[in-house]
Amino acid sequence: MNIKRFGFPLAVAAAASLALTSCAANESAANGGSGSESSLSGTLIGGGASSQQAAQEAWVAAFQTDNPDVTVEYSPEGSGAGRDNFIAGASAFAGSDRAFTSDEIAEDNFGSCKPGTGIVEIPAYISPIAIVFNVEGVDSLNLDAATIAGIFKGDITTWNDEAIQSQNPDAELPDQRITAVHRSDESGTTENFTEYLSAAAPDVWDAEPSGDWAYDGGEAAQGTSGVVDAVSNGTGTIGYADASRAGELGTVSVKVGEEYVPYSAEAAAAIVDASPFAEGREDGDLAIELDRTSSESGVYPIVLVSYLIACNEYQDAANAELVKAYLSYVISDEGQKTSQEAAGTAPISDKLFEAASTAVENIK
């Protein structure tokens, strides 16, 4: 495969949120969306991370022009459901806001994969997780990790609490109850968010990182859309969501070292490039160990690396052809620019691209 890489300006843009069932696919693994005539046909089923929804919508739409005889169906049902369906063989690929653990890979037989051949996990979507809130007259806040953890755990219950006011002396914060909104479904976004809280504020957040919410209280909402809707339609609400969905809500700058860093694609990319691949993985499994406690300037630590997960070798050769073509487009320069413009993601680095290209090329 010979897909050229170029640099792109990083931008954050809100994107529409719609369920995905659209005709599309990649034209060929070699030239990833260049407009050449496609010989591909068939239906490709995927699903999982709702954080990928805006990007998947854009990727699928881009495929429609080049591959009119292929239907790609991506259901943004959440990372947990996406992984479960991939394990069960109900989908040919999954989107997930975390990689499978080594123990999960050892325990599971993946339904669409040829037994004993393993899986491919490609970081294809890099995005900050925004902490969003709805407080009248307040557009932005500075918060450290301990305060964020206290709010979502339920220890800090009013907006004019000293822990918040002391970091925002110029903000007119009301004596109003805080309603912290979390995901009701198992969520990779939740797991990334709580991984940050556990690492950066362990004295407050004493629960293990998990895709399931650990504490009682607060308000639960289904999916990324549910969290954003609950925060938008509430009063004194706060939640967390993929940054592409922040819209007009107030957002939090997170304390890193001695500075408060707002979310951005640049800051998300910085922490990913500073983090190593996980040890003990098979070829093609590109799981990343994020450094949530970095104090480097300009780094935003609440970030998700969302993966596209596929088989190394499929039982159905038709699935292999379509998945290989689709993933080739997603990681290509054009595919990464598409998600950047649609969802404000950070393009994968040259290092990630080279590793992902090798993994995709070996799918069969």
SERO-4910 file (N, C-alpha, C, O; in steps of 0.05 Angstrom, whole numbers):
BEGIN
 pado doro    nc1    nc2    nc3   cac1   cac2   cac3    cc1    cc2    cc3    oc1    oc2    oc3
  Met    A     17    -24      0      0      0      0     18     25      0     38     25     14
  Asn    A     11     45    -15     27     69    -17     10     94    -15      4    107    -35
  Ile    A      2    100      9    -15    124     14      3    146     25     15    142     46
  Lys    A      4    168     12     21    190     20     10    204     45    -15    205     49
  Arg    A     28    214     61     20    229     85     27    258     82     49    264     73
  Phe    A     10    275     90     15    304     90      6    316    117     -9    303    131
  Gly    A     15    339    123      6    353    147    -20    367    141    -24    376    119
  Phe    A    -37    370    161    -62    385    158    -65    404    182    -56    397    204
  Pro    A    -76    428    178    -81    445    200   -102    433    218   -121    421    208
  Leu    A    -98    435    244   -117    423    263   -139    443    270   -134    466    275
  Ala    A   -164    433    270   -187    450    275   -207    434    290   -209    409    286
  Val    A   -223    447    306   -245    434    320   -271    444    310   -276    468    309
  Ala    A   -288    426    300   -313    433    289   -335    415    299   -331    391    300
  Ala    A   -357    426    307   -380    410    315   -392    396    291   -391    407    269
  Ala    A   -403    372    296   -414    357    273   -442    346    281   -447    341    304
  Ala    A   -459    342    261   -485    331    265   -483    303    276   -464    289    271
  Ser    A   -504    294    291   -503    268    303   -528    252    293   -550    257    302
  Leu    A   -523    234    275   -544    218    264   -536    189    264   -513    182    262
  Ala    A   -556    171    265   -551    142    263   -541    136    235   -550    149    216
  Leu    A   -523    117    234   -510    112    208   -519     86    196   -516     64    207
  Thr    A   -531     89    172   -536     65    155   -536     76    127   -557     84    116
  Ser    A   -513     77    115   -510     90     89   -495     73     69   -478     57     77
  Cys    A   -501     76     44   -487     61     24   -459     75     20   -458     99     17
  Ala    A   -438     58     21   -411     69     16   -391     47     21   -397     25     30
  Ala    A   -365     54     13   -342     38     20   -318     49      6   -320     68    -10
  Asn    A   -295     37     10   -270     46     -2   -267     35    -31   -276     13    -37
  Glu    A   -254     50    -48   -251     41    -75   -230     19    -77   -235     -1    -91
  Ser    A   -207     22    -65   -188      0    -64   -168      6    -42   -165     30    -34
  Ala    A   -155    -14    -31   -137    -10     -9   -113      7    -18   -100     19     -1
  Ala    A   -108      8    -43    -84     22    -52    -87     52    -54    -67     66    -49
  Asn    A   -110     62    -62   -111     91    -67   -133    104    -51   -140    127    -57
  Gly    A   -144     91    -30   -160    104     -9   -176    128    -16   -170    150     -5
  Gly    A   -197    126    -32   -215    148    -36   -208    168    -57   -216    191    -55
  Ser    A   -192    161    -77   -183    180    -97   -203    184   -119   -198    201   -137
  Gly    A   -225    170   -119   -245    174   -140   -243    155   -163   -259    157   -182
  Ser    A   -224    135   -162   -222    116   -183   -246     97   -183   -259     94   -162
  Glu    A   -251     84   -206   -273     66   -208   -270     42   -189   -249     30   -188
  Ser    A   -291     35   -174   -290     14   -155   -302    -12   -165   -322    -11   -180
  Ser    A   -289    -34   -158   -300    -60   -165   -312    -74   -141   -321    -97   -142
  Leu    A   -312    -60   -118   -322    -72    -93   -352    -73    -93   -365    -56   -104
  Ser    A   -363    -94    -79   -392    -95    -75   -397   -111    -50   -380   -127    -42
  Gly    A   -420   -107    -38   -428   -122    -15   -435   -103      8   -437    -79      5
  Thr    A   -440   -115     31   -448   -100     55   -428   -105     78   -421   -128     83
  Leu    A   -419    -83     90   -400    -85    112   -414    -75    137   -424    -52    138
  Ile    A   -415    -92    158   -428    -86    183   -408    -79    204   -389    -95    209
  Gly    A   -412    -57    217   -395    -49    240   -412    -34    260   -435    -28    255
  Gly    A   -400    -29    283   -414    -14    304   -397    -11    328   -377    -24    332
  Gly    A   -406      7    346   -392     11    371   -392     39    380   -413     51    384
  Ala    A   -368     51    384   -364     76    398   -382     98    387   -381    104    363
  Ser    A   -398    110    404   -415    133    395   -398    157    392   -406    176    378
  Ser    A   -374    158    404   -356    181    400   -348    183    371   -342    205    361
  Gln    A   -347    161    357   -339    161    328   -361    169    310   -357    170    285
  Gln    A   -385    174    320   -408    177    303   -405    197    281   -410    192    258
  Ala    A   -396    222    289   -393    243    269   -372    235    248   -375    240    224
  Ala    A   -350    223    257   -329    215    238   -338    192    220   -333    193    196
  Gln    A   -352    173    232   -362    150    216   -381    160    195   -381    151    172
  Glu    A   -398    179    203   -417    190    184   -403    202    160   -411    199    137
  Ala    A   -381    217    166   -366    230    145   -351    210    128   -350    212    103
  Trp    A   -339    190    141   -324    169    127   -343    154    108   -336    150     84
  Val    A   -366    146    118   -385    131    102   -394    147     78   -396    137     56
  Ala    A   -401    173     83   -410    190     62   -389    193     40   -395    193     16
  Ala    A   -363    195     48   -342    197     28   -339    172     11   -332    174    -12
  Phe    A   -345    149     23   -344    125      7   -366    122    -13   -362    108    -33
  Gln    A   -388    135    -10   -411    132    -27   -404    139    -56   -413    126    -75
  Thr    A   -389    160    -60   -382    169    -87   -365    148   -101   -369    142   -125
  Asp    A   -345    137    -87   -326    119    -99   -335     90   -101   -325     74   -117
  Asn    A   -354     82    -84   -362     54    -82   -392     51    -80   -402     43    -60
  Pro    A   -406     56   -102   -435     56   -101   -447     28    -97   -471     26    -91
  Asp    A   -431      7   -100   -442    -20    -97   -436    -32    -70   -440    -56    -65
  Val    A   -426    -15    -51   -420    -25    -24   -436     -9     -4   -439     15     -6
  Thr    A   -448    -24     15   -463    -11     37   -447    -15     63   -440    -38     70
  Val    A   -441      7     76   -428      6    103   -448     14    123   -460     36    121
  Glu    A   -453     -3    143   -472      3    164   -457      4    190   -446    -16    200
  Tyr    A   -456     28    202   -443     31    228   -464     40    249   -476     61    245
  Ser    A   -468     24    270   -488     31    290   -473     42    315   -457     27    327
  Pro    A   -477     67    322   -463     79    345   -475     72    372   -487     88    386
  Glu    A   -473     46    378   -487     35    401   -471     36    427   -481     28    448
  Gly    A   -446     46    426   -429     47    449   -407     26    446   -410      5    434
  Ser    A   -384     33    459   -360     16    456   -365    -13    466   -357    -32    453
  Gly    A   -377    -15    490   -382    -41    501   -398    -59    484   -391    -82    479
  Ala    A   -420    -48    474   -437    -64    456   -423    -70    430   -426    -92    419
  Gly    A   -407    -52    420   -392    -57    396   -372    -80    399   -370    -97    381
  Arg    A   -358    -80    422   -339   -102    426   -354   -128    430   -346   -149    419
  Asp    A   -377   -128    444   -393   -152    448   -402   -164    421   -401   -188    417
  Asn    A   -412   -146    404   -422   -155    378   -399   -166    360   -403   -185    345
  Phe    A   -376   -154    362   -353   -164    347   -345   -191    357   -339   -209    341
  Ile    A   -345   -195    383   -338   -221    395   -358   -242    385   -351   -264    378
  Ala    A   -384   -234    384   -405   -253    377   -405   -259    347   -419   -277    338
  Gly    A   -391   -243    331   -391   -247    302   -414   -233    288   -420   -238    265
  Ala    A   -428   -215    303   -450   -200    291   -441   -177    274   -456   -165    259
  Ser    A   -415   -169    276   -404   -148    259   -377   -156    249   -363   -172    262
  Ala    A   -369   -144    227   -342   -149    216   -321   -132    228   -297   -139    227
  Phe    A   -328   -109    239   -309    -92    252   -324    -76    274   -348    -74    274
  Ala    A   -308    -66    293   -319    -52    316   -304    -25    320   -280    -23    314
  Gly    A   -318     -5    329   -306     19    339   -306     18    370   -327     12    381
  Ser    A   -284     24    382   -283     23    411   -264     44    422   -243     49    411
  Asp    A   -273     57    444   -257     78    457   -236     67    476   -224     81    491
  Arg    A   -233     41    475   -210     28    487   -203      3    472   -221     -9    459
  Ala    A   -179     -6    474   -171    -31    462   -180    -54    480   -185    -50    504
  Phe    A   -183    -78    468   -186   -101    485   -162   -105    503   -140    -99    495
  Thr    A   -167   -115    527   -145   -121    545   -132   -148    535   -144   -163    521
  Ser    A   -108   -152    544    -94   -177    537   -110   -201    548   -112   -222    534
  Asp    A   -122   -199    572   -138   -221    583   -163   -226    566   -170   -249    562
  Glu    A   -176   -205    557   -200   -208    540   -193   -222    514   -208   -239    504
  Ile    A   -170   -214    502   -162   -227    477   -156   -256    481   -163   -273    464
  Ala    A   -143   -263    504   -137   -291    509   -161   -308    514   -161   -332    508
  Glu    A   -182   -296    526   -206   -311    533   -226   -314    511   -241   -334    511
  Asp    A   -227   -296    492   -249   -295    473   -242   -307    446   -220   -304    436
  Asn    A   -261   -321    434   -260   -329    406   -277   -309    391   -301   -308    395
  Phe    A   -265   -295    372   -279   -274    358   -294   -286    334   -282   -299    317
  Gly    A   -321   -282    334   -338   -298    316   -332   -296    287   -336   -315    272
  Ser    A   -324   -272    277   -319   -269    248   -291   -277    240   -285   -280    217
  Cys    A   -274   -282    260   -245   -287    254   -240   -317    252   -253   -333    265
  Lys    A   -221   -324    236   -212   -351    234   -199   -358    261   -181   -343    270
  Pro    A   -206   -380    274   -196   -387    300   -165   -387    301   -152   -397    283
  Gly    A   -155   -374    322   -126   -374    327   -110   -353    311    -86   -354    312
  Thr    A   -124   -335    298   -110   -315    281   -108   -287    294    -93   -271    283
  Gly    A   -122   -282    315   -119   -257    329   -134   -234    316   -149   -237    297
  Ile    A   -130   -210    327   -144   -186    318   -125   -163    312   -102   -163    322
  Val    A   -135   -144    297   -122   -119    291   -136    -97    307   -161    -95    306
  Glu    A   -121    -80    320   -132    -56    334   -116    -32    325    -93    -29    331
  Ile    A   -130    -14    312   -117      9    300   -128     35    312   -152     41    311
  Pro    A   -110     52    323   -119     78    332   -125     96    308   -107    104    293
  Ala    A   -151    101    304   -159    115    279   -172    142    285   -177    158    267
  Tyr    A   -178    147    311   -194    170    319   -182    180    345   -185    167    365
  Ile    A   -169    203    344   -157    215    368   -171    241    375   -172    259    359
  Ser    A   -183    242    398   -199    265    405   -198    271    435   -198    253    451
  Pro    A   -199    297    442   -202    303    470   -230    297    479   -250    298    464
  Ile    A   -233    291    505   -259    289    518   -264    315    532   -249    323    550
  Ala    A   -285    329    524   -291    355    535   -308    352    560   -326    335    560
  Ile    A   -302    367    581   -320    370    604   -338    393    597   -329    416    596
  Val    A   -364    388    594   -383    408    586   -403    414    608   -410    397    624
  Phe    A   -412    439    609   -430    447    631   -450    468    621   -446    480    600
  Asn    A   -471    472    637   -492    491    630   -498    507    655   -516    499    671
  Val    A   -485    529    657   -489    548    679   -494    576    667   -476    586    653
  Glu    A   -516    588    673   -523    613    660   -501    634    666   -493    639    688
  Gly    A   -492    647    644   -473    669    646   -444    660    648   -426    677    650
  Val    A   -439    634    648   -411    624    650   -405    607    625   -418    588    620
  Asp    A   -384    615    611   -377    602    586   -353    583    589   -351    563    574
  Ser    A   -336    588    609   -312    571    612   -304    571    641   -309    590    656
  Leu    A   -291    549    650   -281    547    677   -254    534    677   -247    519    659
  Asn    A   -238    540    697   -212    527    702   -216    508    726   -226    516    747
  Leu    A   -209    483    722   -212    463    744   -188    444    744   -177    437    723
  Asp    A   -179    437    769   -158    417    771   -171    389    774   -196    387    776
  Ala    A   -154    369    773   -164    341    773   -180    335    798   -201    322    796
  Ala    A   -171    344    821   -185    337    846   -213    349    847   -231    337    857
  Thr    A   -216    373    836   -242    386    836   -261    372    816   -284    368    822
  Ile    A   -250    365    793   -267    351    773   -276    324    786   -300    317    783
  Ala    A   -258    310    798   -265    284    811   -286    288    833   -304    273    835
  Gly    A   -282    309    849   -302    315    870   -329    321    860   -349    313    872
  Ile    A   -331    336    838   -357    342    826   -371    317    816   -394    312    822
  Phe    A   -356    300    801   -369    277    790   -374    254    810   -391    237    806
  Lys    A   -358    254    831   -363    235    853   -386    243    870   -399    226    883
  Gly    A   -392    269    870   -415    279    887   -406    292    913   -423    298    929
  Asp    A   -380    296    916   -370    309    941   -373    339    939   -377    352    960
  Ile    A   -371    351    916   -375    380    912   -402    383    899   -407    373    877
  Thr    A   -420    397    912   -448    396    904   -460    422    895   -483    423    885
  Thr    A   -446    445    899   -457    471    890   -436    485    873   -412    482    877
  Trp    A   -445    502    855   -428    515    836   -410    536    849   -388    542    838
  Asn    A   -419    548    871   -402    568    884   -385    556    906   -375    571    923
  Asp    A   -381    530    906   -363    517    925   -335    530    923   -326    537    901
  Glu    A   -322    532    945   -296    546    946   -275    532    927   -259    546    916
  Ala    A   -277    506    924   -258    492    907   -261    502    878   -241    503    864
  Ile    A   -285    508    869   -289    519    842   -283    548    841   -270    558    823
  Gln    A   -294    563    861   -292    592    860   -263    601    862   -255    621    849
  Ser    A   -246    587    878   -218    596    881   -202    594    856   -183    608    852
  Gln    A   -210    576    838   -196    573    812   -208    591    790   -197    594    769
  Asn    A   -231    604    797   -245    621    778   -254    646    792   -278    651    794
  Pro    A   -235    663    802   -243    686    818   -260    706    804   -274    722    817
  Asp    A   -258    707    778   -274    728    763   -301    718    753   -316    733    742
  Ala    A   -307    692    758   -332    681    749   -354    686    770   -349    684    794
  Glu    A   -378    692    760   -401    696    778   -416    669    780   -434    664    764
  Leu    A   -408    654    799   -418    627    802   -442    627    821   -440    638    843
  Pro    A   -464    615    813   -489    616    829   -488    596    852   -474    576    852
  Asp    A   -504    601    872   -509    582    894   -530    563    884   -553    564    892
  Gln    A   -521    545    867   -539    527    852   -529    498    854   -505    494    853
  Arg    A   -547    480    856   -539    452    858   -527    442    832   -536    449    810
  Ile    A   -505    427    834   -493    415    811   -506    388    805   -510    371    822
  Thr    A   -514    384    780   -523    358    770   -502    347    751   -499    356    729
  Ala    A   -488    327    761   -467    314    745   -479    291    728   -491    273    739
  Val    A   -475    293    702   -487    273    684   -465    254    675   -444    262    666
  His    A   -472    227    676   -453    207    667   -468    188    649   -492    188    647
  Arg    A   -452    171    636   -464    151    617   -478    129    633   -468    120    653
  Ser    A   -501    121    623   -515     98    635   -506     71    623   -509     50    636
  Asp    A   -495     72    599   -486     48    585   -456     45    589   -442     64    596
  Glu    A   -447     20    585   -418     16    586   -405     31    563   -414     30    540
  Ser    A   -384     47    570   -375     67    551   -344     69    552   -333     70    574
  Gly    A   -332     69    529   -303     74    528   -297    103    536   -275    108    547
  Thr    A   -315    121    530   -311    149    538   -310    150    569   -292    164    580
  Thr    A   -328    136    582   -328    135    611   -302    123    621   -290    133    641
  Glu    A   -293    102    609   -268     89    618   -244    107    615   -227    108    633
  Asn    A   -242    121    593   -220    141    590   -222    163    610   -202    171    621
  Phe    A   -246    173    614   -250    195    633   -242    186    662   -228    201    676
  Thr    A   -252    163    670   -246    154    697   -217    144    700   -206    145    722
  Glu    A   -205    136    678   -176    130    679   -160    155    686   -141    154    701
  Tyr    A   -168    177    674   -155    203    680   -160    210    709   -141    218    723
  Leu    A   -185    209    719   -191    216    747   -175    199    766   -165    209    786
  Ser    A   -174    173    761   -160    154    779   -130    160    779   -118    158    801
  Ala    A   -119    167    756    -90    172    755    -83    200    766    -63    202    780
  Ala    A    -99    220    760    -92    248    767   -103    257    795    -92    275    806
  Ala    A   -124    243    805   -135    251    831   -142    226    847   -165    221    854
  Pro    A   -122    209    853   -128    183    866   -138    186    894   -152    168    904
  Asp    A   -132    208    908   -142    212    935   -172    217    935   -185    213    956
  Val    A   -182    226    913   -211    232    911   -225    209    897   -245    198    907
  Trp    A   -215    202    873   -228    182    857   -216    155    864   -196    146    852
  Asp    A   -228    141    883   -217    117    894   -228     92    881   -223     69    890
  Ala    A   -244     95    860   -254     72    844   -235     65    822   -221     83    812
  Glu    A   -235     40    813   -219     32    791   -231     43    765   -255     46    763
  Pro    A   -214     50    745   -225     59    719   -243     37    708   -236     13    709
  Ser    A   -265     46    696   -284     26    685   -302     40    664   -306     64    665
  Gly    A   -312     24    646   -332     34    627   -359     37    640   -377     49    628
  Asp    A   -363     25    663   -388     28    678   -384     48    701   -363     48    714
  Trp    A   -404     65    705   -401     86    725   -399     74    753   -414     56    760
  Ala    A   -381     84    769   -374     71    794   -390     80    818   -394     65    837
  Tyr    A   -401    104    818   -413    116    842   -443    120    838   -453    124    816
  Asp    A   -457    120    861   -485    127    861   -488    157    858   -469    172    862
  Gly    A   -512    166    852   -518    194    849   -514    205    821   -506    190    803
  Gly    A   -519    230    818   -517    242    791   -540    234    774   -559    222    783
  Glu    A   -537    240    748   -558    233    728   -545    216    707   -524    223    697
  Ala    A   -558    194    700   -548    176    679   -562    181    653   -586    186    652
  Ala    A   -547    179    631   -558    184    604   -546    164    585   -522    157    587
  Gln    A   -561    156    565   -552    136    546   -536    148    523   -546    166    510
  Gly    A   -512    139    519   -496    147    497   -486    176    499   -494    191    516
  Thr    A   -468    183    480   -458    210    479   -480    230    475   -481    251    488
  Ser    A   -499    224    457   -521    242    451   -538    247    476   -547    269    481
  Gly    A   -542    225    492   -558    228    516   -545    246    536   -559    262    549
  Val    A   -519    244    540   -505    261    558   -506    291    549   -512    308    565
  Val    A   -501    295    524   -501    323    513   -529    334    516   -532    358    524
  Asp    A   -550    319    510   -578    329    512   -584    335    541   -597    355    547
  Ala    A   -576    318    560   -582    322    588   -569    347    599   -581    362    614
  Val    A   -544    352    591   -530    376    599   -542    400    586   -546    421    600
  Ser    A   -548    399    561   -560    422    546   -587    430    557   -593    453    558
  Asn    A   -603    410    564   -631    415    572   -634    419    602   -656    424    611
  Gly    A   -613    415    617   -614    418    645   -606    446    655   -601    464    639
  Thr    A   -605    449    681   -596    474    693   -576    467    715   -581    451    732
  Gly    A   -552    479    713   -531    473    732   -519    445    727   -509    432    745
  Thr    A   -520    436    702   -510    409    695   -481    410    685   -471    430    676
  Ile    A   -469    386    688   -442    383    678   -439    354    669   -451    336    681
  Gly    A   -424    349    648   -420    322    638   -394    320    622   -378    339    622
  Tyr    A   -390    298    609   -366    293    594   -374    280    567   -392    263    567
  Ala    A   -361    288    546   -368    277    520   -345    282    500   -328    299    504
  Asp    A   -345    267    479   -326    272    457   -328    301    449   -350    312    446
  Ala    A   -305    314    446   -304    343    441   -320    352    417   -328    375    415
  Ser    A   -323    334    397   -338    341    373   -367    348    379   -380    361    363
  Arg    A   -376    341    403   -404    345    410   -408    367    430   -430    371    440
  Ala    A   -387    382    436   -389    403    457   -408    426    448   -422    437    465
  Gly    A   -409    432    423   -427    453    413   -424    480    427   -402    490    430
  Glu    A   -446    491    436   -446    517    449   -445    515    480   -448    535    493
  Leu    A   -441    492    490   -440    488    519   -414    500    531   -394    503    516
  Gly    A   -415    507    556   -391    516    570   -371    493    572   -379    470    573
  Thr    A   -345    499    572   -325    478    573   -304    485    594   -300    508    602
  Val    A   -290    464    603   -270    466    624   -242    464    613   -236    447    596
  Ser    A   -225    483    623   -196    480    618   -184    465    642   -190    472    665
  Val    A   -168    445    637   -159    426    657   -131    434    666   -114    441    650
  Lys    A   -126    434    692    -99    441    703    -79    419    697    -83    396    704
  Val    A    -58    427    683    -35    409    677    -10    424    686     -4    445    675
  Gly    A      4    413    705     27    427    716     17    453    729      1    452    747
  Glu    A     27    475    720     20    501    731      1    517    713     -4    541    718
  Glu    A     -9    505    692    -26    520    673    -53    505    669    -55    481    675
  Tyr    A    -73    520    660    -99    508    653   -100    506    623    -97    525    608
  Val    A   -105    481    613   -104    476    585   -132    470    574   -145    451    583
  Pro    A   -142    486    555   -167    479    542   -164    456    523   -142    450    514
  Tyr    A   -186    442    518   -184    420    499   -179    430    471   -188    452    464
  Ser    A   -164    415    456   -159    421    428   -148    396    415   -138    378    429
  Ala    A   -150    394    389   -139    371    375   -108    371    378    -97    349    380
  Glu    A    -96    394    378    -67    396    381    -58    384    408    -39    368    409
  Ala    A    -72    391    429    -65    382    456    -70    352    459    -56    339    474
  Ala    A    -91    342    446    -97    313    447    -75    298    432    -66    277    442
  Ala    A    -66    308    409    -45    295    394    -19    294    409     -4    275    407
  Ala    A    -14    316    425     11    317    439     14    295    460     36    284    462
  Ile    A     -7    289    474     -5    268    495     -3    240    482     10    222    493
  Val    A    -16    236    459    -14    210    445     14    205    435     25    183    438
  Asp    A     26    225    423     53    222    412     73    218    434     94    206    429
  Ala    A     67    227    458     86    224    481     82    197    495     96    191    514
  Ser    A     62    181    487     56    156    501     64    132    484     64    132    460
  Pro    A     73    110    498     83     86    484     61     67    476     38     68    486
  Phe    A     67     49    457     50     26    452     50      7    477     70      5    491
  Ala    A     27     -6    481     26    -25    503     44    -49    498     48    -57    475
  Glu    A     56    -59    519     74    -82    516     59   -108    514     36   -111    523
  Gly    A     72   -128    502     61   -155    501     39   -160    481     24   -179    484
  Arg    A     37   -142    461     16   -145    441     26   -159    416     50   -158    410
  Glu    A      8   -172    402     15   -185    376     18   -163    355      9   -141    357
  Asp    A     31   -171    333     34   -153    310      6   -145    301    -12   -161    298
  Gly    A      3   -119    295    -23   -109    286    -41    -99    309    -61    -86    303
  Asp    A    -34   -105    333    -50    -96    357    -35    -71    368    -16    -73    383
  Leu    A    -45    -47    360    -31    -22    365    -43     -7    389    -47     17    387
  Ala    A    -49    -21    411    -59     -8    435    -38     11    446    -14      5    446
  Ile    A    -47     34    456    -30     55    467    -34     58    497    -57     57    506
  Glu    A    -12     61    512    -13     67    540    -11     97    544     11    109    542
  Leu    A    -33    111    550    -33    140    552    -22    149    579    -28    136    600
  Asp    A     -6    170    579      5    181    604    -14    203    613    -13    226    604
  Arg    A    -32    196    632    -52    215    641    -42    236    661    -55    256    666
  Thr    A    -17    232    671     -7    250    692     15    268    681     30    280    696
  Ser    A     17    270    655     38    287    643     34    316    653     12    326    656
  Ser    A     57    329    657     57    357    665     69    375    643     75    398    648
  Glu    A     73    363    619     84    379    597     65    401    589     41    398    590
  Ser    A     77    424    582     61    447    573     45    440    548     55    428    529
  Gly    A     20    449    548      3    445    524     -9    418    520    -22    413    499
  Val    A     -6    401    539    -17    374    537    -45    373    551    -48    383    573
  Tyr    A    -65    362    537    -91    358    548    -95    329    555    -94    312    537
  Pro    A    -98    322    581    -96    294    589   -121    277    587   -120    253    588
  Ile    A   -144    290    583   -169    275    582   -175    270    552   -190    286    539
  Val    A   -164    250    542   -165    244    513   -172    215    509   -166    198    525
  Leu    A   -186    210    488   -192    183    480   -178    176    454   -178    193    435
  Val    A   -167    153    453   -157    142    428   -178    120    421   -179     99    434
  Ser    A   -193    125    400   -214    107    392   -203     89    370   -191     98    351
  Tyr    A   -209     63    374   -197     42    356   -217     32    336   -241     31    342
  Leu    A   -207     24    313   -222      6    296   -211    -22    299   -186    -26    296
  Ile    A   -228    -41    304   -219    -68    311   -230    -87    289   -253    -87    282
  Ala    A   -212   -104    280   -218   -122    258   -204   -148    263   -189   -151    282
  Cys    A   -208   -168    245   -195   -194    247   -168   -193    232   -166   -179    211
  Asn    A   -149   -207    241   -125   -212    225   -132   -228    201   -122   -223    179
  Glu    A   -149   -248    205   -157   -266    183   -187   -272    187   -195   -281    209
  Tyr    A   -203   -268    166   -232   -272    168   -240   -300    158   -226   -312    141
  Gln    A   -261   -310    170   -273   -334    159   -286   -330    132   -286   -348    115
  Asp    A   -296   -306    128   -309   -298    103   -291   -279     87   -286   -257     96
  Ala    A   -281   -288     65   -262   -272     49   -275   -245     40   -260   -226     36
  Ala    A   -301   -245     36   -314   -220     28   -312   -199     50   -307   -175     44
  Asn    A   -314   -207     75   -310   -188     97   -282   -177     97   -278   -153    101
  Ala    A   -263   -195     92   -235   -186     92   -230   -165     71   -216   -145     77
  Glu    A   -240   -169     47   -236   -149     26   -248   -122     33   -235   -101     29
  Leu    A   -272   -122     43   -286    -97     49   -273    -83     73   -269    -58     73
  Val    A   -267    -98     94   -254    -86    118   -227    -74    111   -220    -52    119
  Lys    A   -212    -89     96   -185    -79     88   -187    -53     72   -172    -35     76
  Ala    A   -206    -52     54   -210    -27     38   -219     -4     55   -210     18     53
  Tyr    A   -239    -10     73   -250     12     89   -229     23    109   -226     47    111
  Leu    A   -215      6    123   -195     15    141   -172     29    127   -160     48    138
  Ser    A   -165     20    103   -144     34     88   -152     63     83   -135     81     84
  Tyr    A   -178     67     76   -187     94     72   -186    111     98   -177    133     98
  Val    A   -196     99    120   -198    114    145   -171    124    154   -169    147    163
  Ile    A   -150    108    152   -123    116    162   -108    133    141    -87    144    148
  Ser    A   -119    134    117   -105    149     96   -106    179    102   -121    188    119
  Asp    A    -89    193     88    -88    223     91   -116    235     86   -124    252    102
  Glu    A   -130    226     66   -156    236     60   -176    229     82   -192    246     90
  Gly    A   -175    204     91   -194    196    112   -190    211    138   -209    218    151
  Gln    A   -165    215    145   -159    230    170   -167    259    167   -176    271    187
  Lys    A   -164    271    144   -173    298    140   -203    300    142   -214    319    153
  Thr    A   -217    280    131   -246    279    132   -256    279    161   -274    295    168
  Ser    A   -244    262    178   -253    262    206   -245    287    221   -259    296    239
  Gln    A   -222    298    214   -213    323    226   -233    345    221   -240    360    239
  Glu    A   -243    347    196   -261    368    189   -289    363    201   -303    382    208
  Ala    A   -297    338    203   -324    331    212   -326    331    242   -347    337    254
  Ala    A   -304    323    256   -306    318    285   -284    331    301   -283    327    326
  Gly    A   -266    346    289   -245    360    304   -224    341    315   -212    347    336
  Thr    A   -220    318    303   -200    299    313   -172    307    305   -168    324    288
  Ala    A   -153    295    319   -125    299    311   -117    277    292   -121    254    298
  Pro    A   -105    284    269    -96    263    251    -75    245    265    -59    255    281
  Ile    A    -75    219    258    -55    201    269    -27    210    259    -25    220    237
  Ser    A     -7    205    275     20    213    268     32    195    247     20    174    240
  Asp    A     54    203    235     68    186    215     75    159    228     73    138    214
  Lys    A     84    159    253     91    134    267     67    115    268     69     92    262
  Leu    A     44    126    276     20    110    277     11    101    250      2     78    246
  Phe    A     13    118    230      4    111    203     20     88    192      9     69    181
  Glu    A     46     89    196     63     67    185     56     40    198     54     20    184
  Ala    A     52     40    224     45     16    238     17      6    230     13    -18    226
  Ala    A     -1     25    227    -29     18    220    -30      8    191    -45    -11    185
  Ser    A    -14     20    173    -14     11    145     -5    -18    143    -16    -34    128
  Thr    A     16    -25    158     25    -53    158      4    -72    168      0    -93    157
  Ala    A    -10    -64    190    -30    -81    202    -53    -85    182    -63   -108    179
  Val    A    -62    -64    169    -84    -66    150    -77    -83    125    -92    -99    116
  Glu    A    -53    -79    116    -44    -93     92    -43   -123     96    -45   -139     78
  Asn    A    -39   -131    122    -37   -160    128    -64   -173    134    -65   -197    139
  Ile    A    -86   -158    133   -112   -169    137   -119   -188    114   -114   -181     91
  Lys    A   -129   -211    120   -136   -230     98   -160   -247    107   -169   -264     91
***
